[in-house]
Amino acid sequence: MLKWAIIFAVIALIAGALGFGGIAGASAGLAKILFVAFLVIAAVLFFMGRAAASRIGGG
């Protein structure tokens, strides 16, 4: 998911540099949404992993 966020951010930068405002805005918006979704999923999995490790006795 982070890979897609980076791809859409690059598309937005290129489109913005070439003057395609609508495409740049849409790509930037999609990149922001995907990046936030990546952060939320990563945080949830991090805390789930810590909870599982503490139940097993690993930390």
PDBQT receptor file of N, H, CA, C and O in Angstrom, charges set to zero:
ATOM      1  N   MET A   1       0.820  -1.178   0.000  1.00  0.00    +0.000 N 
ATOM      2  CA  MET A   1       0.000   0.000   0.000  1.00  0.00    +0.000 C 
ATOM      3  C   MET A   1       0.873   1.254   0.000  1.00  0.00    +0.000 C 
ATOM      4  O   MET A   1       0.539   2.244  -0.651  1.00  0.00    +0.000 OA
ATOM      5  N   LEU A   2       1.974   1.212   0.719  1.00  0.00    +0.000 N 
ATOM      6  H   LEU A   2       2.244   0.407   1.248  1.00  0.00    +0.000 HD
ATOM      7  CA  LEU A   2       2.884   2.354   0.720  1.00  0.00    +0.000 C 
ATOM      8  C   LEU A   2       3.462   2.554  -0.678  1.00  0.00    +0.000 C 
ATOM      9  O   LEU A   2       3.692   3.685  -1.108  1.00  0.00    +0.000 OA
ATOM     10  N   LYS A   3       3.695   1.450  -1.381  1.00  0.00    +0.000 N 
ATOM     11  H   LYS A   3       3.509   0.531  -1.032  1.00  0.00    +0.000 HD
ATOM     12  CA  LYS A   3       4.213   1.534  -2.743  1.00  0.00    +0.000 C 
ATOM     13  C   LYS A   3       3.250   2.302  -3.647  1.00  0.00    +0.000 C 
ATOM     14  O   LYS A   3       3.673   3.134  -4.450  1.00  0.00    +0.000 OA
ATOM     15  N   TRP A   4       1.950   2.019  -3.512  1.00  0.00    +0.000 N 
ATOM     16  H   TRP A   4       1.606   1.344  -2.860  1.00  0.00    +0.000 HD
ATOM     17  CA  TRP A   4       0.950   2.725  -4.315  1.00  0.00    +0.000 C 
ATOM     18  C   TRP A   4       0.866   4.200  -3.940  1.00  0.00    +0.000 C 
ATOM     19  O   TRP A   4       0.682   5.051  -4.811  1.00  0.00    +0.000 OA
ATOM     20  N   ALA A   5       0.999   4.509  -2.660  1.00  0.00    +0.000 N 
ATOM     21  H   ALA A   5       1.149   3.818  -1.952  1.00  0.00    +0.000 HD
ATOM     22  CA  ALA A   5       0.984   5.904  -2.233  1.00  0.00    +0.000 C 
ATOM     23  C   ALA A   5       2.154   6.666  -2.857  1.00  0.00    +0.000 C 
ATOM     24  O   ALA A   5       1.998   7.802  -3.304  1.00  0.00    +0.000 OA
ATOM     25  N   ILE A   6       3.322   6.031  -2.883  1.00  0.00    +0.000 N 
ATOM     26  H   ILE A   6       3.449   5.108  -2.520  1.00  0.00    +0.000 HD
ATOM     27  CA  ILE A   6       4.489   6.678  -3.486  1.00  0.00    +0.000 C 
ATOM     28  C   ILE A   6       4.299   6.848  -4.985  1.00  0.00    +0.000 C 
ATOM     29  O   ILE A   6       4.662   7.885  -5.541  1.00  0.00    +0.000 OA
ATOM     30  N   ILE A   7       3.735   5.842  -5.643  1.00  0.00    +0.000 N 
ATOM     31  H   ILE A   7       3.441   5.000  -5.191  1.00  0.00    +0.000 HD
ATOM     32  CA  ILE A   7       3.490   5.927  -7.088  1.00  0.00    +0.000 C 
ATOM     33  C   ILE A   7       2.547   7.082  -7.402  1.00  0.00    +0.000 C 
ATOM     34  O   ILE A   7       2.814   7.869  -8.310  1.00  0.00    +0.000 OA
ATOM     35  N   PHE A   8       1.431   7.194  -6.650  1.00  0.00    +0.000 N 
ATOM     36  H   PHE A   8       1.214   6.554  -5.912  1.00  0.00    +0.000 HD
ATOM     37  CA  PHE A   8       0.490   8.268  -6.912  1.00  0.00    +0.000 C 
ATOM     38  C   PHE A   8       1.073   9.630  -6.555  1.00  0.00    +0.000 C 
ATOM     39  O   PHE A   8       0.725  10.628  -7.187  1.00  0.00    +0.000 OA
ATOM     40  N   ALA A   9       1.954   9.694  -5.554  1.00  0.00    +0.000 N 
ATOM     41  H   ALA A   9       2.237   8.883  -5.041  1.00  0.00    +0.000 HD
ATOM     42  CA  ALA A   9       2.612  10.958  -5.234  1.00  0.00    +0.000 C 
ATOM     43  C   ALA A   9       3.537  11.391  -6.371  1.00  0.00    +0.000 C 
ATOM     44  O   ALA A   9       3.598  12.575  -6.704  1.00  0.00    +0.000 OA
ATOM     45  N   VAL A  10       4.254  10.443  -6.962  1.00  0.00    +0.000 N 
ATOM     46  H   VAL A  10       4.205   9.482  -6.691  1.00  0.00    +0.000 HD
ATOM     47  CA  VAL A  10       5.129  10.755  -8.098  1.00  0.00    +0.000 C 
ATOM     48  C   VAL A  10       4.298  11.202  -9.291  1.00  0.00    +0.000 C 
ATOM     49  O   VAL A  10       4.663  12.159  -9.974  1.00  0.00    +0.000 OA
ATOM     50  N   ILE A  11       3.185  10.521  -9.552  1.00  0.00    +0.000 N 
ATOM     51  H   ILE A  11       2.889   9.744  -8.997  1.00  0.00    +0.000 HD
ATOM     52  CA  ILE A  11       2.296  10.926 -10.645  1.00  0.00    +0.000 C 
ATOM     53  C   ILE A  11       1.790  12.343 -10.414  1.00  0.00    +0.000 C 
ATOM     54  O   ILE A  11       1.718  13.139 -11.350  1.00  0.00    +0.000 OA
ATOM     55  N   ALA A  12       1.439  12.659  -9.168  1.00  0.00    +0.000 N 
ATOM     56  H   ALA A  12       1.497  12.012  -8.408  1.00  0.00    +0.000 HD
ATOM     57  CA  ALA A  12       0.951  14.004  -8.849  1.00  0.00    +0.000 C 
ATOM     58  C   ALA A  12       2.036  15.050  -9.073  1.00  0.00    +0.000 C 
ATOM     59  O   ALA A  12       1.758  16.131  -9.591  1.00  0.00    +0.000 OA
ATOM     60  N   LEU A  13       3.272  14.735  -8.686  1.00  0.00    +0.000 N 
ATOM     61  H   LEU A  13       3.498  13.857  -8.265  1.00  0.00    +0.000 HD
ATOM     62  CA  LEU A  13       4.369  15.683  -8.890  1.00  0.00    +0.000 C 
ATOM     63  C   LEU A  13       4.635  15.925 -10.379  1.00  0.00    +0.000 C 
ATOM     64  O   LEU A  13       4.831  17.063 -10.807  1.00  0.00    +0.000 OA
ATOM     65  N   ILE A  14       4.639  14.853 -11.154  1.00  0.00    +0.000 N 
ATOM     66  H   ILE A  14       4.480  13.929 -10.807  1.00  0.00    +0.000 HD
ATOM     67  CA  ILE A  14       4.887  14.981 -12.590  1.00  0.00    +0.000 C 
ATOM     68  C   ILE A  14       3.745  15.740 -13.255  1.00  0.00    +0.000 C 
ATOM     69  O   ILE A  14       3.980  16.638 -14.064  1.00  0.00    +0.000 OA
ATOM     70  N   ALA A  15       2.517  15.383 -12.916  1.00  0.00    +0.000 N 
ATOM     71  H   ALA A  15       2.326  14.653 -12.259  1.00  0.00    +0.000 HD
ATOM     72  CA  ALA A  15       1.365  16.062 -13.509  1.00  0.00    +0.000 C 
ATOM     73  C   ALA A  15       1.328  17.534 -13.104  1.00  0.00    +0.000 C 
ATOM     74  O   ALA A  15       0.971  18.394 -13.910  1.00  0.00    +0.000 OA
ATOM     75  N   GLY A  16       1.692  17.821 -11.867  1.00  0.00    +0.000 N 
ATOM     76  H   GLY A  16       1.982  17.123 -11.213  1.00  0.00    +0.000 HD
ATOM     77  CA  GLY A  16       1.723  19.210 -11.425  1.00  0.00    +0.000 C 
ATOM     78  C   GLY A  16       2.791  20.008 -12.157  1.00  0.00    +0.000 C 
ATOM     79  O   GLY A  16       2.576  21.170 -12.501  1.00  0.00    +0.000 OA
ATOM     80  N   ALA A  17       3.941  19.387 -12.395  1.00  0.00    +0.000 N 
ATOM     81  H   ALA A  17       4.116  18.443 -12.116  1.00  0.00    +0.000 HD
ATOM     82  CA  ALA A  17       5.018  20.069 -13.109  1.00  0.00    +0.000 C 
ATOM     83  C   ALA A  17       4.647  20.339 -14.566  1.00  0.00    +0.000 C 
ATOM     84  O   ALA A  17       5.082  21.332 -15.148  1.00  0.00    +0.000 OA
ATOM     85  N   LEU A  18       3.849  19.456 -15.145  1.00  0.00    +0.000 N 
ATOM     86  H   LEU A  18       3.496  18.649 -14.671  1.00  0.00    +0.000 HD
ATOM     87  CA  LEU A  18       3.443  19.628 -16.539  1.00  0.00    +0.000 C 
ATOM     88  C   LEU A  18       2.193  20.489 -16.689  1.00  0.00    +0.000 C 
ATOM     89  O   LEU A  18       1.794  20.803 -17.811  1.00  0.00    +0.000 OA
ATOM     90  N   GLY A  19       1.574  20.871 -15.588  1.00  0.00    +0.000 N 
ATOM     91  H   GLY A  19       1.898  20.617 -14.677  1.00  0.00    +0.000 HD
ATOM     92  CA  GLY A  19       0.433  21.775 -15.661  1.00  0.00    +0.000 C 
ATOM     93  C   GLY A  19      -0.926  21.099 -15.697  1.00  0.00    +0.000 C 
ATOM     94  O   GLY A  19      -1.925  21.758 -15.986  1.00  0.00    +0.000 OA
ATOM     95  N   PHE A  20      -0.995  19.818 -15.416  1.00  0.00    +0.000 N 
ATOM     96  H   PHE A  20      -0.184  19.282 -15.181  1.00  0.00    +0.000 HD
ATOM     97  CA  PHE A  20      -2.273  19.116 -15.387  1.00  0.00    +0.000 C 
ATOM     98  C   PHE A  20      -2.823  19.182 -13.962  1.00  0.00    +0.000 C 
ATOM     99  O   PHE A  20      -2.618  18.260 -13.172  1.00  0.00    +0.000 OA
ATOM    100  N   GLY A  21      -3.510  20.255 -13.639  1.00  0.00    +0.000 N 
ATOM    101  H   GLY A  21      -3.677  21.004 -14.281  1.00  0.00    +0.000 HD
ATOM    102  CA  GLY A  21      -3.963  20.498 -12.269  1.00  0.00    +0.000 C 
ATOM    103  C   GLY A  21      -4.942  19.463 -11.742  1.00  0.00    +0.000 C 
ATOM    104  O   GLY A  21      -4.811  19.017 -10.602  1.00  0.00    +0.000 OA
ATOM    105  N   GLY A  22      -5.910  19.077 -12.541  1.00  0.00    +0.000 N 
ATOM    106  H   GLY A  22      -6.016  19.439 -13.467  1.00  0.00    +0.000 HD
ATOM    107  CA  GLY A  22      -6.918  18.123 -12.089  1.00  0.00    +0.000 C 
ATOM    108  C   GLY A  22      -6.339  16.756 -11.788  1.00  0.00    +0.000 C 
ATOM    109  O   GLY A  22      -6.658  16.147 -10.767  1.00  0.00    +0.000 OA
ATOM    110  N   ILE A  23      -5.491  16.278 -12.678  1.00  0.00    +0.000 N 
ATOM    111  H   ILE A  23      -5.232  16.773 -13.507  1.00  0.00    +0.000 HD
ATOM    112  CA  ILE A  23      -4.869  14.974 -12.487  1.00  0.00    +0.000 C 
ATOM    113  C   ILE A  23      -3.932  15.013 -11.285  1.00  0.00    +0.000 C 
ATOM    114  O   ILE A  23      -3.880  14.066 -10.499  1.00  0.00    +0.000 OA
ATOM    115  N   ALA A  24      -3.192  16.111 -11.145  1.00  0.00    +0.000 N 
ATOM    116  H   ALA A  24      -3.234  16.880 -11.783  1.00  0.00    +0.000 HD
ATOM    117  CA  ALA A  24      -2.259  16.233 -10.025  1.00  0.00    +0.000 C 
ATOM    118  C   ALA A  24      -3.010  16.247  -8.699  1.00  0.00    +0.000 C 
ATOM    119  O   ALA A  24      -2.592  15.603  -7.737  1.00  0.00    +0.000 OA
ATOM    120  N   GLY A  25      -4.102  16.969  -8.650  1.00  0.00    +0.000 N 
ATOM    121  H   GLY A  25      -4.442  17.492  -9.432  1.00  0.00    +0.000 HD
ATOM    122  CA  GLY A  25      -4.890  17.025  -7.414  1.00  0.00    +0.000 C 
ATOM    123  C   GLY A  25      -5.487  15.683  -7.046  1.00  0.00    +0.000 C 
ATOM    124  O   GLY A  25      -5.474  15.287  -5.881  1.00  0.00    +0.000 OA
ATOM    125  N   ALA A  26      -6.011  14.981  -8.044  1.00  0.00    +0.000 N 
ATOM    126  H   ALA A  26      -6.021  15.303  -8.991  1.00  0.00    +0.000 HD
ATOM    127  CA  ALA A  26      -6.613  13.673  -7.790  1.00  0.00    +0.000 C 
ATOM    128  C   ALA A  26      -5.556  12.673  -7.335  1.00  0.00    +0.000 C 
ATOM    129  O   ALA A  26      -5.786  11.906  -6.400  1.00  0.00    +0.000 OA
ATOM    130  N   SER A  27      -4.404  12.680  -7.989  1.00  0.00    +0.000 N 
ATOM    131  H   SER A  27      -4.217  13.303  -8.748  1.00  0.00    +0.000 HD
ATOM    132  CA  SER A  27      -3.340  11.752  -7.609  1.00  0.00    +0.000 C 
ATOM    133  C   SER A  27      -2.793  12.071  -6.221  1.00  0.00    +0.000 C 
ATOM    134  O   SER A  27      -2.504  11.164  -5.440  1.00  0.00    +0.000 OA
ATOM    135  N   ALA A  28      -2.653  13.341  -5.921  1.00  0.00    +0.000 N 
ATOM    136  H   ALA A  28      -2.888  14.078  -6.556  1.00  0.00    +0.000 HD
ATOM    137  CA  ALA A  28      -2.162  13.724  -4.593  1.00  0.00    +0.000 C 
ATOM    138  C   ALA A  28      -3.158  13.324  -3.512  1.00  0.00    +0.000 C 
ATOM    139  O   ALA A  28      -2.763  12.848  -2.448  1.00  0.00    +0.000 OA
ATOM    140  N   GLY A  29      -4.437  13.512  -3.779  1.00  0.00    +0.000 N 
ATOM    141  H   GLY A  29      -4.758  13.898  -4.644  1.00  0.00    +0.000 HD
ATOM    142  CA  GLY A  29      -5.462  13.106  -2.812  1.00  0.00    +0.000 C 
ATOM    143  C   GLY A  29      -5.459  11.606  -2.573  1.00  0.00    +0.000 C 
ATOM    144  O   GLY A  29      -5.564  11.151  -1.434  1.00  0.00    +0.000 OA
ATOM    145  N   LEU A  30      -5.340  10.844  -3.643  1.00  0.00    +0.000 N 
ATOM    146  H   LEU A  30      -5.254  11.214  -4.568  1.00  0.00    +0.000 HD
ATOM    147  CA  LEU A  30      -5.307   9.395  -3.518  1.00  0.00    +0.000 C 
ATOM    148  C   LEU A  30      -4.043   8.940  -2.791  1.00  0.00    +0.000 C 
ATOM    149  O   LEU A  30      -4.090   8.003  -1.995  1.00  0.00    +0.000 OA
ATOM    150  N   ALA A  31      -2.924   9.591  -3.058  1.00  0.00    +0.000 N 
ATOM    151  H   ALA A  31      -2.886  10.353  -3.705  1.00  0.00    +0.000 HD
ATOM    152  CA  ALA A  31      -1.678   9.239  -2.372  1.00  0.00    +0.000 C 
ATOM    153  C   ALA A  31      -1.800   9.510  -0.875  1.00  0.00    +0.000 C 
ATOM    154  O   ALA A  31      -1.325   8.715  -0.063  1.00  0.00    +0.000 OA
ATOM    155  N   LYS A  32      -2.426  10.618  -0.503  1.00  0.00    +0.000 N 
ATOM    156  H   LYS A  32      -2.811  11.264  -1.162  1.00  0.00    +0.000 HD
ATOM    157  CA  LYS A  32      -2.616  10.938   0.916  1.00  0.00    +0.000 C 
ATOM    158  C   LYS A  32      -3.486   9.887   1.603  1.00  0.00    +0.000 C 
ATOM    159  O   LYS A  32      -3.172   9.437   2.706  1.00  0.00    +0.000 OA
ATOM    160  N   ILE A  33      -4.576   9.501   0.948  1.00  0.00    +0.000 N 
ATOM    161  H   ILE A  33      -4.831   9.867   0.053  1.00  0.00    +0.000 HD
ATOM    162  CA  ILE A  33      -5.488   8.507   1.524  1.00  0.00    +0.000 C 
ATOM    163  C   ILE A  33      -4.772   7.172   1.711  1.00  0.00    +0.000 C 
ATOM    164  O   ILE A  33      -4.889   6.550   2.767  1.00  0.00    +0.000 OA
ATOM    165  N   LEU A  34      -4.035   6.728   0.697  1.00  0.00    +0.000 N 
ATOM    166  H   LEU A  34      -3.940   7.234  -0.161  1.00  0.00    +0.000 HD
ATOM    167  CA  LEU A  34      -3.329   5.456   0.786  1.00  0.00    +0.000 C 
ATOM    168  C   LEU A  34      -2.244   5.495   1.847  1.00  0.00    +0.000 C 
ATOM    169  O   LEU A  34      -2.024   4.499   2.537  1.00  0.00    +0.000 OA
ATOM    170  N   PHE A  35      -1.555   6.633   1.994  1.00  0.00    +0.000 N 
ATOM    171  H   PHE A  35      -1.733   7.442   1.433  1.00  0.00    +0.000 HD
ATOM    172  CA  PHE A  35      -0.502   6.740   2.991  1.00  0.00    +0.000 C 
ATOM    173  C   PHE A  35      -1.080   6.676   4.399  1.00  0.00    +0.000 C 
ATOM    174  O   PHE A  35      -0.522   6.010   5.271  1.00  0.00    +0.000 OA
ATOM    175  N   VAL A  36      -2.185   7.360   4.622  1.00  0.00    +0.000 N 
ATOM    176  H   VAL A  36      -2.638   7.901   3.913  1.00  0.00    +0.000 HD
ATOM    177  CA  VAL A  36      -2.828   7.317   5.940  1.00  0.00    +0.000 C 
ATOM    178  C   VAL A  36      -3.331   5.905   6.235  1.00  0.00    +0.000 C 
ATOM    179  O   VAL A  36      -3.195   5.419   7.358  1.00  0.00    +0.000 OA
ATOM    180  N   ALA A  37      -3.910   5.251   5.237  1.00  0.00    +0.000 N 
ATOM    181  H   ALA A  37      -4.021   5.646   4.325  1.00  0.00    +0.000 HD
ATOM    182  CA  ALA A  37      -4.377   3.878   5.427  1.00  0.00    +0.000 C 
ATOM    183  C   ALA A  37      -3.204   2.958   5.767  1.00  0.00    +0.000 C 
ATOM    184  O   ALA A  37      -3.328   2.082   6.622  1.00  0.00    +0.000 OA
ATOM    185  N   PHE A  38      -2.069   3.156   5.099  1.00  0.00    +0.000 N 
ATOM    186  H   PHE A  38      -1.968   3.868   4.404  1.00  0.00    +0.000 HD
ATOM    187  CA  PHE A  38      -0.872   2.373   5.404  1.00  0.00    +0.000 C 
ATOM    188  C   PHE A  38      -0.439   2.590   6.850  1.00  0.00    +0.000 C 
ATOM    189  O   PHE A  38      -0.130   1.628   7.554  1.00  0.00    +0.000 OA
ATOM    190  N   LEU A  39      -0.414   3.834   7.297  1.00  0.00    +0.000 N 
ATOM    191  H   LEU A  39      -0.665   4.615   6.725  1.00  0.00    +0.000 HD
ATOM    192  CA  LEU A  39      -0.002   4.123   8.668  1.00  0.00    +0.000 C 
ATOM    193  C   LEU A  39      -0.942   3.490   9.690  1.00  0.00    +0.000 C 
ATOM    194  O   LEU A  39      -0.487   2.956  10.701  1.00  0.00    +0.000 OA
ATOM    195  N   VAL A  40      -2.236   3.543   9.436  1.00  0.00    +0.000 N 
ATOM    196  H   VAL A  40      -2.606   3.977   8.615  1.00  0.00    +0.000 HD
ATOM    197  CA  VAL A  40      -3.209   2.967  10.368  1.00  0.00    +0.000 C 
ATOM    198  C   VAL A  40      -3.028   1.453  10.444  1.00  0.00    +0.000 C 
ATOM    199  O   VAL A  40      -2.987   0.885  11.536  1.00  0.00    +0.000 OA
ATOM    200  N   ILE A  41      -2.920   0.802   9.289  1.00  0.00    +0.000 N 
ATOM    201  H   ILE A  41      -2.953   1.263   8.402  1.00  0.00    +0.000 HD
ATOM    202  CA  ILE A  41      -2.757  -0.652   9.267  1.00  0.00    +0.000 C 
ATOM    203  C   ILE A  41      -1.442  -1.056   9.926  1.00  0.00    +0.000 C 
ATOM    204  O   ILE A  41      -1.399  -2.039  10.665  1.00  0.00    +0.000 OA
ATOM    205  N   ALA A  42      -0.369  -0.308   9.667  1.00  0.00    +0.000 N 
ATOM    206  H   ALA A  42      -0.404   0.491   9.067  1.00  0.00    +0.000 HD
ATOM    207  CA  ALA A  42       0.925  -0.622  10.273  1.00  0.00    +0.000 C 
ATOM    208  C   ALA A  42       0.851  -0.485  11.793  1.00  0.00    +0.000 C 
ATOM    209  O   ALA A  42       1.404  -1.319  12.511  1.00  0.00    +0.000 OA
ATOM    210  N   ALA A  43       0.177   0.550  12.294  1.00  0.00    +0.000 N 
ATOM    211  H   ALA A  43      -0.272   1.227  11.710  1.00  0.00    +0.000 HD
ATOM    212  CA  ALA A  43       0.059   0.748  13.744  1.00  0.00    +0.000 C 
ATOM    213  C   ALA A  43      -0.764  -0.371  14.380  1.00  0.00    +0.000 C 
ATOM    214  O   ALA A  43      -0.406  -0.887  15.439  1.00  0.00    +0.000 OA
ATOM    215  N   VAL A  44      -1.861  -0.739  13.734  1.00  0.00    +0.000 N 
ATOM    216  H   VAL A  44      -2.152  -0.320  12.874  1.00  0.00    +0.000 HD
ATOM    217  CA  VAL A  44      -2.702  -1.814  14.269  1.00  0.00    +0.000 C 
ATOM    218  C   VAL A  44      -1.922  -3.124  14.327  1.00  0.00    +0.000 C 
ATOM    219  O   VAL A  44      -1.971  -3.826  15.337  1.00  0.00    +0.000 OA
ATOM    220  N   LEU A  45      -1.210  -3.458  13.266  1.00  0.00    +0.000 N 
ATOM    221  H   LEU A  45      -1.170  -2.888  12.445  1.00  0.00    +0.000 HD
ATOM    222  CA  LEU A  45      -0.440  -4.704  13.253  1.00  0.00    +0.000 C 
ATOM    223  C   LEU A  45       0.697  -4.666  14.266  1.00  0.00    +0.000 C 
ATOM    224  O   LEU A  45       1.021  -5.689  14.869  1.00  0.00    +0.000 OA
ATOM    225  N   PHE A  46       1.306  -3.503  14.459  1.00  0.00    +0.000 N 
ATOM    226  H   PHE A  46       1.043  -2.672  13.969  1.00  0.00    +0.000 HD
ATOM    227  CA  PHE A  46       2.369  -3.369  15.455  1.00  0.00    +0.000 C 
ATOM    228  C   PHE A  46       1.838  -3.676  16.850  1.00  0.00    +0.000 C 
ATOM    229  O   PHE A  46       2.448  -4.443  17.595  1.00  0.00    +0.000 OA
ATOM    230  N   PHE A  47       0.703  -3.079  17.204  1.00  0.00    +0.000 N 
ATOM    231  H   PHE A  47       0.207  -2.455  16.599  1.00  0.00    +0.000 HD
ATOM    232  CA  PHE A  47       0.151  -3.296  18.538  1.00  0.00    +0.000 C 
ATOM    233  C   PHE A  47      -0.406  -4.708  18.713  1.00  0.00    +0.000 C 
ATOM    234  O   PHE A  47      -0.357  -5.263  19.811  1.00  0.00    +0.000 OA
ATOM    235  N   MET A  48      -0.938  -5.294  17.633  1.00  0.00    +0.000 N 
ATOM    236  H   MET A  48      -0.979  -4.844  16.741  1.00  0.00    +0.000 HD
ATOM    237  CA  MET A  48      -1.391  -6.676  17.722  1.00  0.00    +0.000 C 
ATOM    238  C   MET A  48      -0.204  -7.613  17.941  1.00  0.00    +0.000 C 
ATOM    239  O   MET A  48      -0.304  -8.576  18.702  1.00  0.00    +0.000 OA
ATOM    240  N   GLY A  49       0.909  -7.334  17.282  1.00  0.00    +0.000 N 
ATOM    241  H   GLY A  49       0.991  -6.552  16.664  1.00  0.00    +0.000 HD
ATOM    242  CA  GLY A  49       2.107  -8.148  17.464  1.00  0.00    +0.000 C 
ATOM    243  C   GLY A  49       2.662  -8.035  18.871  1.00  0.00    +0.000 C 
ATOM    244  O   GLY A  49       3.097  -9.033  19.447  1.00  0.00    +0.000 OA
ATOM    245  N   ARG A  50       2.652  -6.838  19.430  1.00  0.00    +0.000 N 
ATOM    246  H   ARG A  50       2.299  -6.028  18.962  1.00  0.00    +0.000 HD
ATOM    247  CA  ARG A  50       3.130  -6.659  20.802  1.00  0.00    +0.000 C 
ATOM    248  C   ARG A  50       2.225  -7.371  21.795  1.00  0.00    +0.000 C 
ATOM    249  O   ARG A  50       2.703  -7.952  22.770  1.00  0.00    +0.000 OA
ATOM    250  N   ALA A  51       0.908  -7.328  21.547  1.00  0.00    +0.000 N 
ATOM    251  H   ALA A  51       0.520  -6.856  20.755  1.00  0.00    +0.000 HD
ATOM    252  CA  ALA A  51      -0.031  -7.998  22.448  1.00  0.00    +0.000 C 
ATOM    253  C   ALA A  51       0.170  -9.520  22.386  1.00  0.00    +0.000 C 
ATOM    254  O   ALA A  51       0.141 -10.196  23.414  1.00  0.00    +0.000 OA
ATOM    255  N   ALA A  52       0.372 -10.045  21.180  1.00  0.00    +0.000 N 
ATOM    256  H   ALA A  52       0.396  -9.495  20.345  1.00  0.00    +0.000 HD
ATOM    257  CA  ALA A  52       0.587 -11.491  21.038  1.00  0.00    +0.000 C 
ATOM    258  C   ALA A  52       1.902 -11.898  21.689  1.00  0.00    +0.000 C 
ATOM    259  O   ALA A  52       1.979 -12.957  22.313  1.00  0.00    +0.000 OA
ATOM    260  N   ALA A  53       2.926 -11.083  21.556  1.00  0.00    +0.000 N 
ATOM    261  H   ALA A  53       2.864 -10.223  21.050  1.00  0.00    +0.000 HD
ATOM    262  CA  ALA A  53       4.219 -11.417  22.153  1.00  0.00    +0.000 C 
ATOM    263  C   ALA A  53       4.129 -11.398  23.685  1.00  0.00    +0.000 C 
ATOM    264  O   ALA A  53       4.754 -12.221  24.353  1.00  0.00    +0.000 OA
ATOM    265  N   SER A  54       3.363 -10.473  24.232  1.00  0.00    +0.000 N 
ATOM    266  H   SER A  54       2.855  -9.804  23.689  1.00  0.00    +0.000 HD
ATOM    267  CA  SER A  54       3.261 -10.424  25.702  1.00  0.00    +0.000 C 
ATOM    268  C   SER A  54       2.445 -11.614  26.236  1.00  0.00    +0.000 C 
ATOM    269  O   SER A  54       2.687 -12.081  27.349  1.00  0.00    +0.000 OA
ATOM    270  N   ARG A  55       1.487 -12.099  25.449  1.00  0.00    +0.000 N 
ATOM    271  H   ARG A  55       1.290 -11.720  24.545  1.00  0.00    +0.000 HD
ATOM    272  CA  ARG A  55       0.720 -13.259  25.875  1.00  0.00    +0.000 C 
ATOM    273  C   ARG A  55       1.581 -14.522  25.857  1.00  0.00    +0.000 C 
ATOM    274  O   ARG A  55       1.418 -15.409  26.694  1.00  0.00    +0.000 OA
ATOM    275  N   ILE A  56       2.487 -14.589  24.903  1.00  0.00    +0.000 N 
ATOM    276  H   ILE A  56       2.620 -13.868  24.222  1.00  0.00    +0.000 HD
ATOM    277  CA  ILE A  56       3.366 -15.750  24.782  1.00  0.00    +0.000 C 
ATOM    278  C   ILE A  56       4.455 -15.688  25.837  1.00  0.00    +0.000 C 
ATOM    279  O   ILE A  56       4.969 -16.720  26.268  1.00  0.00    +0.000 OA
ATOM    280  N   GLY A  57       4.807 -14.486  26.250  1.00  0.00    +0.000 N 
ATOM    281  H   GLY A  57       4.390 -13.647  25.900  1.00  0.00    +0.000 HD
ATOM    282  CA  GLY A  57       5.854 -14.330  27.246  1.00  0.00    +0.000 C 
ATOM    283  C   GLY A  57       7.123 -13.754  26.658  1.00  0.00    +0.000 C 
ATOM    284  O   GLY A  57       8.193 -13.831  27.261  1.00  0.00    +0.000 OA
ATOM    285  N   GLY A  58       6.997 -13.181  25.484  1.00  0.00    +0.000 N 
ATOM    286  H   GLY A  58       6.127 -13.118  24.994  1.00  0.00    +0.000 HD
ATOM    287  CA  GLY A  58       8.188 -12.656  24.842  1.00  0.00    +0.000 C 
ATOM    288  C   GLY A  58       8.470 -11.194  25.118  1.00  0.00    +0.000 C 
ATOM    289  O   GLY A  58       9.435 -10.655  24.576  1.00  0.00    +0.000 OA
ATOM    290  N   GLY A  59       7.688 -10.541  25.921  1.00  0.00    +0.000 N 
ATOM    291  H   GLY A  59       6.904 -10.978  26.362  1.00  0.00    +0.000 HD
ATOM    292  CA  GLY A  59       8.054  -9.162  26.115  1.00  0.00    +0.000 C 
ATOM    293  C   GLY A  59       7.070  -8.400  26.864  1.00  0.00    +0.000 C 
ATOM    294  O   GLY A  59       7.261  -7.207  27.099  1.00  0.00    +0.000 OA
TER     295      GLY A  59
